Amino acid sequence: MGSDTICRVTWPEALLLFAAGILGGLTGSIAGLASVATYPALLLAGLPPVTANVTNTVALVFNGVGSIWGSRPELSGQAEFLRKILPFAAVGGIAGAVLLLSTPAEGFEKVVPLLLGFAALTILVPVRPTHVAHVASYRRHTTRLILEGAAIFAICVYGGYFGAAAGVLLLALLLRAGGATLPRANAAKNVTLGVANGVAAVIFAVLAPVQWDAVAALGVGCLLGSRLGPIVVRHAPTGPMRAAIGLAGLVLAAKLGWDAYR
């Protein structure tokens, strides 16, 4: 990773980042689209791409705090499931951070639009409830856990690496894997991404050119916005909300694909 020059943000830029943080926190805690608002704002504030990326990851720790705080009712009864998947998320976040600090981004960026487009489509397709017999084999359960863990690990590698719309990918997986309702899947997504983002942020804080004044302005906005997001998910109609998340994911996939392949 090349070195980036760090410059202080001005008050107008700090206000821009604060506003972007509120929007990013709100959309991130609802659909995992925080970086769609926050990363471009950091670029507009004059941060070089790598500095903007690592600064964004550190600031989004506040997004994790607010979204988990707001998701507490939906997290009830999910402790056992989260204990099983969070180690995959933590290792994935570490791997993504190391990958960012040691390799160029071009190859990864070309795959992301395809993954995101697929995830958005899976969110748009309704989940049919399935009935699992109580005599399901231990081997089948173990295989499913391994596959889910591998998928969560891969998504969290991307989350630690760059992270734009990693939440859409993860939300689609949680909706399909467990047949959970949108609010409960969203709550589990908030915790999982919070862990992956948090461990990546620790690495960046030590080894990368984080711009801390930008983190402060962006992080406070993220905290406020992300606290409100789970409330919106809790009370909004599930069908329109899923449609909005899926369509937003498709639009972002098209945008990222255009940027990567043009």
Residue pairs with C-beta under 8 A, 6 or more apart in sequence:
1 50
1 100
1 101
1 102
1 208
2 50
3 209
4 47
4 48
4 49
4 50
4 51
4 209
5 48
6 47
6 51
6 209
6 211
7 46
8 213
9 17
9 45
9 46
9 211
9 213
9 214
9 217
13 44
13 45
13 46
13 214
13 217
14 213
14 214
14 217
15 217
16 41
16 44
16 45
17 38
17 41
17 42
17 45
17 214
17 217
17 218
17 221
18 217
18 218
18 220
18 221
19 41
19 221
20 37
20 38
20 40
20 41
20 218
20 221
21 38
21 41
21 59
21 62
21 217
21 218
21 219
21 220
21 221
21 222
21 223
21 224
21 225
22 221
22 222
22 224
22 225
23 37
23 221
23 225
24 33
24 34
24 35
24 36
24 37
24 38
24 41
24 60
24 63
24 218
24 221
24 222
24 225
25 34
25 62
25 63
25 66
25 67
25 221
25 222
25 223
25 224
25 225
25 226
25 227
25 228
25 229
26 225
26 226
26 228
26 229
26 232
27 33
27 34
27 36
27 37
27 225
27 229
27 248
28 34
28 35
28 60
28 63
28 67
28 167
28 222
28 225
28 226
28 229
29 63
29 66
29 67
29 70
29 71
29 186
29 190
29 225
29 226
29 227
29 228
29 229
29 230
29 233
30 186
30 229
30 230
30 232
30 233
30 241
30 245
31 167
31 168
31 171
31 244
31 245
31 248
31 249
32 165
32 166
32 167
32 168
32 169
32 170
32 171
32 189
32 193
33 164
33 165
33 167
33 168
33 248
33 249
33 252
34 60
34 63
34 167
34 222
34 226
35 56
35 60
35 162
35 163
35 164
35 165
36 164
36 165
36 252
38 56
38 59
38 60
38 218
38 222
39 52
39 53
39 56
39 164
41 218
42 51
42 52
42 55
42 56
42 214
42 218
43 49
43 52
45 214
47 55
47 211
47 214
50 100
50 208
50 209
51 208
51 209
51 210
51 211
53 100
53 162
54 100
54 204
54 208
54 209
54 210
55 210
55 211
55 214
55 215
55 218
56 163
56 218
57 97
57 160
57 163
57 197
57 200
57 201
57 204
58 201
58 204
58 205
58 210
58 215
58 219
59 214
59 215
59 218
59 219
59 222
60 163
60 197
60 201
60 222
61 194
61 197
61 198
61 201
61 219
62 218
62 219
62 220
62 222
62 223
62 226
63 194
63 197
63 222
63 223
63 225
63 226
64 190
64 193
64 194
64 195
64 197
64 198
64 226
65 194
65 223
65 226
66 222
66 223
66 224
66 225
66 226
66 227
66 229
67 190
67 194
67 226
67 227
67 229
67 230
68 75
68 187
68 190
68 191
68 194
69 227
70 226
70 227
70 228
70 229
70 230
70 231
71 186
71 187
71 190
71 191
71 230
73 234
74 183
74 184
74 186
74 187
74 230
74 234
75 82
75 187
75 188
75 191
78 184
78 187
78 188
81 178
81 188
82 188
82 191
82 192
84 145
84 149
85 148
85 149
85 152
85 192
86 191
86 192
86 195
88 149
88 150
88 152
88 153
88 156
89 152
89 153
89 156
89 192
89 193
89 195
89 196
90 156
90 195
90 196
90 199
91 153
91 156
92 152
92 153
92 154
92 155
92 156
92 157
92 159
92 160
92 196
93 156
93 157
93 159
93 160
93 195
93 196
93 197
93 198
93 199
93 200
94 160
94 199
94 200
94 203
95 153
95 157
95 160
96 156
96 157
96 158
96 159
96 160
96 161
96 162
96 163
96 196
96 200
97 160
97 161
97 199
97 200
97 203
97 204
98 203
99 108
99 157
99 160
99 161
100 160
100 161
100 162
101 203
101 207
101 208
105 161
105 162
106 260
108 158
108 161
108 162
109 162
109 256
109 259
109 260
110 260
110 261
112 158
112 162
112 164
112 165
112 256
112 260
113 253
113 254
113 256
113 257
113 260
113 261
114 253
114 257
115 158
115 169
116 165
116 168
116 169
116 249
116 252
116 253
116 256
117 249
117 250
117 253
117 254
117 257
118 172
119 165
119 168
119 169
119 171
119 172
119 173
119 249
120 168
120 172
120 245
120 246
120 247
120 248
120 249
120 250
120 252
120 253
121 246
121 250
122 172
122 175
122 176
123 168
123 171
123 172
123 175
123 242
123 245
123 246
123 249
124 242
124 243
124 246
124 247
126 242
127 175
127 176
127 179
129 179
130 179
144 177
148 173
148 177
151 173
151 177
152 170
152 173
152 192
155 166
155 169
155 170
155 173
156 166
156 170
156 192
156 193
156 196
158 166
158 169
159 166
159 170
159 193
159 196
159 197
159 200
160 196
160 197
160 199
160 200
163 197
164 252
164 256
165 249
165 252
165 253
165 256
166 193
166 196
167 189
167 193
168 245
168 248
168 249
168 252
170 189
170 192
170 193
171 185
171 186
171 189
171 245
174 180
174 185
174 188
174 189
174 192
175 182
175 185
178 185
180 188
181 238
182 233
182 238
182 241
182 242
183 230
183 233
183 234
183 238
186 230
186 233
187 230
190 230
204 210
233 241
